[in-house]
């Protein structure tokens, strides 16, 4: 059942633009879903302030894999927690590719987030080449197993898995609802194999990649899916409200 919506602002909007956005969005948001807004670091403060009293979670888009010290330009889990962050995106394909984040770094980032009391939105998904060579499931298994290595089962309660096929992100292309259902089933199978059936049923899995107000209805019927991660289409508040109202 769809009840989770995550907005990824990516590197869009200044602090004052996020303020304007929230001034439009918040009075009209009816609170019908479990909503997390993953804002740029520079807008976390205004997001925390304006979202007070609303049932909305504050998200960040990155976390250092180190705890403290000589990491110029990085933001630690402790800093995020102190800024009121509830969730952080880890393993996004843009970071895997452009910033060369490998499975070891992703695993360390997840552990640091959890250690600091921050939930994780773990992105996994295949490239077009992997899809075309029928390696989607293998890729999902590899990415999940390396990311979740060494975690205790109860820590999965603080993890949302986002199935994000790389070829669907920001391209206007999406898998079919059936294909999303199959990928989500595989994600749950990996969790069942490595943790337990109970964990596989309870872990939240969302889909991300070119969701907008025109196509979201095609996917709201996916039975094993908990929600959506939305990038480009969250950036205009009324459009985002429309998507939420359709879920
Ligand atoms: C994303 O970046 O995680 C994403 C889902 O982007 P978009 O919705 O723009 O495809």
Boltz pocket constraint, residues with backbone or C-beta under 6 A from the ligand:
constraints:
  - pocket:
      binder: B
      contacts: [[A, 8], [A, 10], [A, 164], [A, 168], [A, 169], [A, 170], [A, 171], [A, 208], [A, 209], [A, 210], [A, 211], [A, 229], [A, 230], [A, 231], [A, 232], [A, 233]]
      max_distance: 6.0
